[in-house]
Amino acid sequence: MIFKETMQKQEPFVKEAIEDLFKKAADNQTHTQDILLIIEHGFYYPIFLAKPDIYETHKLSPYVIGQATIGHSERTQYEFYNWYRQSHKLDLNVFLENLRNDKNLEEAERNSIEIEKSIYLKFWESDMILKYFHQLVNSANGNSYDWHLTIPSESREGSKHELIRKKIRDLAKDICPKFYQLIKETYLTQLRNAIAHSQYYFAGRRIGYNNYSEDPQAHCPLRSLSFDEWSIYFHNTLLTYNELIGNLNKWRDYYYQKTIEKGSIEIRITKSNSEILIKELGLRNGFKSWVWLENV
């Protein structure tokens, strides 16, 4: 359930953390349009290089702007989130009062938490969302936009847990301490793994976790959570998504106006060999979407 009181209580904390991340990323970006590249998802797509005749004839670039398949996946995810957000908003005090008087609501509450766990898992597994955060933290630390960034999709490529903990959360600690604290209080590897592997159970209004471990290296410190404690993890995640989208849209508007004024906008490509390319982007048919200027 999405409780209005919990949203209102947690929103200032989440809002301030995400806004600070974007501000630090913008202040410390090494090129004035690196945030635009984060918004529009610039990435390296070497498949064109495998077909030299097509590559040369059409003058294709392996450096691509666009959401790609991971963007479509995130859009599908957004539609699911939006359905839950529109259909499960409740007043917390009214719900708890009704719960005391109507035992049928116990099943409804548990089923809603099952959906919430899916929402939580999807968020912290999303390639596009993790790319957004990684690139923002990268920019906040004064690094160039990483065109060659990839998100691990299997164990031999690394783990998303390590990416979130070491390359997003920990790298934000000094430059964006509020964002660091948000991730620390919202993301737990144990929760993600318990959801993915069905290692949890309901007991009254508590959730028990089968993957609890006393070994600190296991990162599984929870024996159980009350439904109210779980609610904080869930609401923080939902609010983080809301604020991420809101800030992306705010900066999209900024770059849209900048492009309208100039007719085009300059971006920088940093190749893996450190070679620098400067290219121009234009608007796609007047929409808040960018393509290479020569393709406009």
C-alpha positions in Angstrom: 0.0 0.0 0.0 1.1 3.6 -0.7 0.3 5.5 2.4 0.0 9.3 2.1 1.4 10.0 5.5 4.5 7.9 4.9 5.1 9.5 1.5 4.8 13.0 3.1 7.2 12.0 5.9 9.9 10.5 3.7 9.6 12.9 0.7 11.8 15.8 2.0 14.7 13.4 2.8 14.5 11.7 -0.6 13.9 14.9 -2.6 16.9 16.7 -1.0 19.1 13.7 -1.7 18.3 13.4 -5.4 18.3 17.1 -6.0 21.7 17.3 -4.4 23.0 14.5 -6.6 21.9 16.3 -9.8 23.3 19.6 -8.6 26.7 18.1 -7.8 26.6 16.3 -11.1 25.8 19.5 -13.0 28.3 21.6 -11.0 31.2 19.1 -11.5 30.5 17.9 -15.0 33.6 18.2 -17.3 31.5 19.2 -20.3 28.4 21.4 -20.1 26.2 18.8 -21.9 27.3 15.7 -20.0 23.9 15.8 -18.1 22.2 15.8 -21.5 24.0 12.6 -22.4 22.8 11.0 -19.2 19.2 12.0 -20.0 19.4 10.8 -23.6 21.5 7.8 -22.9 24.6 8.1 -25.0 26.3 4.7 -25.4 28.8 2.7 -27.5 27.2 0.3 -29.9 30.0 -1.5 -31.8 27.7 -3.8 -33.8 27.9 -1.4 -36.7 31.7 -2.0 -36.9 31.1 -5.7 -37.7 29.6 -4.7 -41.1 32.2 -2.3 -42.6 30.4 -1.9 -45.9 27.2 -0.7 -44.2 29.2 1.3 -41.7 31.2 3.2 -44.4 28.3 3.6 -46.9 25.9 5.1 -44.4 28.6 6.8 -42.2 27.2 5.2 -39.1 28.8 5.9 -35.7 29.2 3.3 -33.0 28.4 6.2 -30.6 24.7 6.3 -30.3 22.1 8.5 -28.6 18.8 6.9 -27.5 17.0 4.8 -25.0 17.7 1.4 -26.7 16.1 -1.8 -25.4 17.0 -1.0 -21.7 15.0 2.2 -22.1 12.0 0.3 -23.4 12.3 -2.0 -20.4 12.4 0.9 -18.0 9.3 2.4 -19.7 7.5 -0.9 -19.2 8.6 -0.8 -15.6 7.2 2.8 -15.3 3.8 1.6 -16.5 3.7 -1.1 -13.9 4.8 1.4 -11.2 2.2 3.9 -12.3 -0.6 1.4 -12.2 0.3 0.6 -8.5 0.7 4.2 -7.7 -2.7 5.2 -9.1 -4.6 2.2 -7.6 -3.1 1.7 -4.1 -3.0 5.1 -2.4 -4.5 5.0 1.1 -4.7 6.9 4.3 -2.5 5.0 6.8 -4.6 5.7 9.9 -7.8 4.8 8.1 -6.3 1.6 6.8 -5.0 0.5 10.2 -8.4 1.2 11.8 -10.1 -0.8 9.1 -7.6 -3.6 9.5 -8.5 -4.0 13.2 -12.2 -4.4 12.2 -11.9 -6.4 9.0 -9.6 -9.5 9.0 -10.1 -9.8 5.2 -7.7 -6.9 4.9 -4.9 -9.0 6.3 -4.7 -10.9 3.0 -5.0 -7.7 0.9 -2.1 -6.2 2.8 0.1 -9.2 2.3 -0.7 -9.4 -1.4 0.1 -5.7 -1.7 3.5 -6.3 -0.1 4.1 -9.1 -2.6 3.6 -6.5 -5.4 5.8 -4.0 -3.5 8.6 -6.5 -3.3 8.4 -6.9 -7.1 8.6 -3.1 -7.5 11.6 -3.0 -5.1 13.4 -5.8 -7.0 12.7 -4.3 -10.4 14.0 -0.9 -9.3 17.3 -2.2 -8.0 17.8 -4.5 -11.0 17.0 -1.9 -13.7 19.8 -1.4 -16.1 18.7 2.0 -17.1 18.1 3.3 -13.5 21.5 2.0 -12.4 23.1 3.6 -15.5 21.5 6.9 -14.6 22.8 6.8 -11.0 26.3 5.6 -12.0 26.7 8.3 -14.6 25.4 11.0 -12.2 27.8 9.9 -9.4 30.5 9.7 -12.0 29.8 13.3 -13.1 29.5 14.5 -9.5 33.0 13.3 -8.9 34.4 15.3 -11.8 34.7 12.5 -14.3 33.8 12.6 -18.0 30.7 10.9 -19.3 31.4 7.2 -19.7 30.2 6.2 -23.2 31.5 2.7 -22.7 29.7 2.0 -19.4 28.0 -1.4 -19.3 25.8 -2.9 -16.5 26.6 -6.5 -15.6 24.0 -8.9 -16.9 25.6 -12.1 -15.6 27.9 -13.2 -12.8 31.1 -13.4 -14.8 30.6 -9.7 -15.8 30.4 -8.7 -12.1 27.4 -8.1 -9.8 24.8 -5.4 -9.6 25.3 -5.5 -5.8 28.9 -4.5 -6.2 27.9 -1.8 -8.7 25.3 -0.3 -6.4 27.4 -0.5 -3.3 30.9 0.4 -4.6 30.4 2.5 -7.7 27.2 4.3 -6.8 26.7 4.5 -3.0 30.3 4.6 -1.8 31.6 6.9 -4.6 28.8 9.4 -3.5 29.8 9.3 0.1 32.1 12.3 0.2 30.6 14.4 -2.6 26.9 13.7 -2.1 26.5 12.5 1.5 22.7 12.9 1.5 22.4 10.6 -1.6 24.9 8.2 0.0 22.6 8.0 3.1 19.5 7.5 1.0 21.0 4.5 -0.7 22.3 3.2 2.6 18.8 3.4 4.2 16.9 2.2 1.1 18.9 -0.5 -0.7 19.9 -3.8 1.0 21.4 -6.7 -1.0 19.7 -9.1 1.5 16.2 -7.7 0.6 16.9 -7.9 -3.2 18.2 -11.5 -2.9 15.4 -12.6 -0.6 12.8 -11.4 -3.0 14.6 -12.9 -6.1 14.9 -16.3 -4.4 11.7 -16.3 -2.4 13.6 -16.5 0.9 11.0 -14.7 3.0 7.8 -15.5 4.8 5.0 -13.6 6.6 4.3 -14.1 10.3 1.6 -11.8 11.6 2.5 -8.4 10.4 6.2 -9.2 10.1 8.4 -10.5 7.3 11.0 -13.1 8.2 14.1 -13.6 6.1 15.6 -17.0 5.5 18.9 -15.6 4.2 19.9 -13.9 7.5 23.5 -14.3 8.3 25.7 -13.2 11.2 28.7 -13.0 8.8 29.1 -9.2 8.0 30.6 -10.2 4.7 27.3 -11.7 3.7 25.5 -8.3 3.9 22.4 -10.1 5.3 21.8 -8.6 8.8 18.0 -8.8 9.0 16.2 -11.6 10.8 12.8 -9.9 10.1 11.1 -6.6 9.4 7.7 -5.4 10.6 5.3 -4.3 7.9 5.9 -0.7 9.0 9.7 -1.1 8.7 9.3 -2.6 5.3 7.1 0.3 4.3 10.0 2.7 4.7 12.2 0.7 2.3 9.4 0.6 -0.2 8.3 4.2 0.0 11.9 5.4 -0.2 12.3 3.4 -3.4 9.1 4.7 -4.9 10.0 8.3 -4.0 13.5 7.9 -5.3 12.0 6.9 -8.7 9.6 9.8 -8.6 12.5 12.3 -7.9 14.8 10.7 -10.5 12.1 11.2 -13.2 11.3 14.7 -12.0 14.9 15.8 -12.1 15.6 14.2 -15.5 12.5 16.0 -16.9 13.7 19.3 -15.3 17.1 19.1 -17.0 15.5 17.9 -20.2 13.5 21.1 -20.3 16.7 23.1 -19.7 18.6 21.5 -22.6 15.5 21.8 -24.8 15.4 25.5 -24.4 19.1 25.8 -24.8 18.9 23.9 -28.1 15.9 25.9 -29.3 17.9 29.1 -28.7 21.1 27.9 -30.5 19.5 25.7 -33.1 21.8 22.8 -32.1 23.8 21.7 -29.1 27.4 20.5 -28.7 28.3 17.2 -27.0 31.6 15.5 -26.4 32.5 11.9 -27.1 35.5 10.5 -25.1 36.7 7.3 -26.8 38.2 4.4 -24.9 41.7 5.5 -26.2 41.0 9.0 -24.7 40.5 10.6 -28.2 38.0 13.4 -28.1 35.2 14.0 -30.6 32.9 17.0 -30.6 29.6 16.6 -32.3 26.3 18.5 -32.6 22.8 17.4 -31.7 19.6 18.7 -33.0 16.0 18.2 -31.9 14.0 15.3 -33.4 11.0 17.0 -35.1 10.8 19.7 -32.4 10.3 17.1 -29.6 12.3 17.0 -26.4 14.5 14.3 -28.0 17.9 14.7 -29.7 19.6 13.2 -32.7 22.8 13.9 -34.6 22.4 17.2 -36.3 23.2 15.8 -39.7 20.2 13.5 -39.3 17.7 16.3 -38.5 
